[in-house]
Amino acid sequence: MLNHLIVILSGFLFSGCHYGKASDYFNQDMVELISAIEHQDQSKAQRYIAQGLDLNIHGQEGITPLIWLVMQKDKAAIRLALELGADPNFPAGDGGSLIAMVAGGNDSELLQLLLNKGADPDSVDHNGEPALFPVVAYARKDQLNLMLAAGADINRTDKTNATPLIYAGDLLKFDMVCLLLKNGADHTVRDSTDGDIAWSVHEAIEEKLVQPGSEQYEWLLKAKALLMNRGVAFPPLSPDQVRIKEGRPNSWDLEAIRTGSDQ
């Protein structure tokens, strides 16, 4: 069920579609409350709430009333729901946050609305991925500025200890790498593989992962220059060199251990 929620939300964020009816997700009382909100009937909506209805609940698929209104792209209804007590940080049934669902999508005005109403820019999705990650993935520079202005931690990590900067390098989004660096992203962080942004930049150049002469290649060279200005020497240490330097098994040692244990 929750996987279906993820598909629904992914679809609405990047399309003009509206998904289903409120009755597909909520009982009749909540449907009537949502209808009052959609029709901007604040008095009627307040009466339902006074009778004990709570906007911060989970319906079918783990969807909340606020998420459903966001799916309808009805900003007036979203504003009223927030004024009536809908919590922009109340998670979906899978634990993911609304801001992480909206970030990276095609509606920066909606993202700004939620942030203005107290949505946490450091919240995460159902996989524990920070909301800045989809902003990086879809190269939404305007949204990066919105998130940082709202106090997002530019160095917040996911479960693999990757930061938005490392994530941008992994995706070969070197325009975003440059923007993150210029906004103070920490280039010294290493993820769980012991890789850092300098290694991603080095690999992209040496392995020709970005087409020379392309726009991203120009950003790649700018990223390298920014790192060198911060004192990074090229070529940087590889993940294996980092492990050797710290006295930990490198990838070859680990493979030998694995192979030996299989025999």
Buried (B, 14 or more C-beta within 10 A) or exposed (E): EBEEBBEBBEEBBEEEEEBBEBBEBBEEEBBBBBBBBBEEBEEBBBEBBEEEBBBEEBBBBBBBBBBBBBBBBBBEBBBBBBEBEBBBBBBBBBEBBBBBBBBBBEBBEBBBBBBEBEBBBBBBBBEEBBBBBBBBBBBBEEBBBBBBEBEBBBBBBBEEEBBBBBBBBBBBBBBBBBBBBEEEBBBEBBBEBBBBBBBBBBBBBEEEEBEEEEEBBBBBBBBBEBBEEEEBEEEBBBBBBBBBEEEEEBEEEEEEEEEEEEE
